């Protein structure tokens, strides 16, 4: 997968769009979204891909980076697909 970094203004617009579309965590669906998680950050040596991010609460974000996927309701593949779908939806909304 080729990585893609988007410029700072577009990234901010994308994050703002995500938080407006998904005020609740896209992983646990119960806590407020406070962070974004790069679904493809350093995954199998890939560089950060700003397109594939999910709106996420701090608890789930912490578990992903420091804990275990067994403590959250969605696995890595599901989170990656959410990230891909978020980018598709965002692109469609700004056309």
C-alpha positions as CSV (number, residue, x, y, z in Angstrom):
1,X,0.0,0.0,0.0
2,X,1.4,3.4,-0.9
3,X,1.3,5.9,1.9
4,X,-0.2,9.3,1.4
5,X,0.3,12.3,3.6
6,X,-2.1,15.1,3.0
7,X,-1.3,18.8,3.6
8,X,-2.0,20.2,7.1
9,X,-5.1,22.2,6.1
10,X,-6.7,19.2,4.4
11,X,-5.8,17.0,7.3
12,X,-7.4,19.4,9.8
13,X,-10.5,19.7,7.6
14,X,-10.7,15.9,7.5
15,X,-10.3,15.5,11.3
16,X,-13.0,18.2,11.8
17,X,-15.3,16.3,9.4
18,X,-14.6,13.0,11.2
19,X,-15.4,14.5,14.6
20,X,-18.6,16.1,13.3
21,X,-19.7,12.8,11.6
22,X,-18.6,10.5,14.5
23,X,-19.0,12.3,17.8
24,X,-18.7,8.8,19.5
25,X,-15.8,6.5,19.2
26,X,-15.9,4.4,16.1
27,X,-14.4,1.4,18.0
28,X,-16.4,1.1,21.2
29,X,-19.3,3.4,20.0
30,X,-20.0,4.5,23.6
31,X,-17.3,7.1,24.6
32,X,-16.9,10.5,23.0
33,X,-14.3,10.7,20.2
34,X,-11.3,12.7,21.4
35,X,-8.5,11.5,19.2
36,X,-7.8,10.2,15.7
37,X,-6.0,6.9,15.2
38,X,-4.0,6.2,12.1
39,X,-5.0,2.8,11.0
40,X,-1.9,2.4,8.9
41,X,0.8,4.1,11.0
42,X,4.0,2.1,10.7
43,X,1.9,-1.1,10.0
44,X,4.3,-3.6,8.3
45,X,6.8,-0.9,7.8
46,X,4.4,1.5,6.0
47,X,4.7,5.2,6.6
48,X,1.9,7.2,8.1
49,X,-1.1,7.3,5.9
50,X,-3.2,10.4,6.7
51,X,-6.1,9.1,4.7
52,X,-7.0,6.1,6.8
53,X,-7.9,7.4,10.3
54,X,-10.7,6.7,12.7
55,X,-12.4,9.0,15.3
56,X,-11.6,7.3,18.6
57,X,-11.9,7.7,22.4
58,X,-8.8,8.0,24.5
59,X,-9.5,4.6,26.2
60,X,-9.6,2.7,23.0
61,X,-6.6,4.6,21.6
62,X,-4.6,3.7,24.7
63,X,-5.6,0.1,24.4
64,X,-4.6,-0.1,20.8
65,X,-1.1,1.4,21.4
66,X,-0.3,0.1,24.8
67,X,-2.7,-2.6,25.7
68,X,-4.4,-5.2,23.7
69,X,-7.0,-5.5,21.0
70,X,-8.6,-8.1,23.2
71,X,-9.8,-5.2,25.5
72,X,-11.7,-3.4,22.7
73,X,-14.7,-4.5,20.7
74,X,-13.2,-4.3,17.2
75,X,-10.1,-6.0,15.8
76,X,-7.3,-4.4,13.8
77,X,-8.8,-5.4,10.4
78,X,-12.2,-3.9,11.3
79,X,-10.5,-0.6,12.4
80,X,-8.5,-0.5,9.1
81,X,-11.7,-1.0,7.1
82,X,-13.4,1.8,9.1
83,X,-10.4,4.0,8.2
84,X,-10.7,3.2,4.5
85,X,-14.4,3.8,4.5
86,X,-13.9,7.2,6.3
87,X,-11.6,8.4,3.6
88,X,-14.0,7.3,0.8
89,X,-16.9,9.0,2.6
90,X,-14.9,12.2,3.2
91,X,-13.7,12.3,-0.5
92,X,-17.3,11.9,-1.6
93,X,-18.5,14.7,0.7
94,X,-16.0,17.3,-0.6
95,X,-16.5,16.6,-4.3
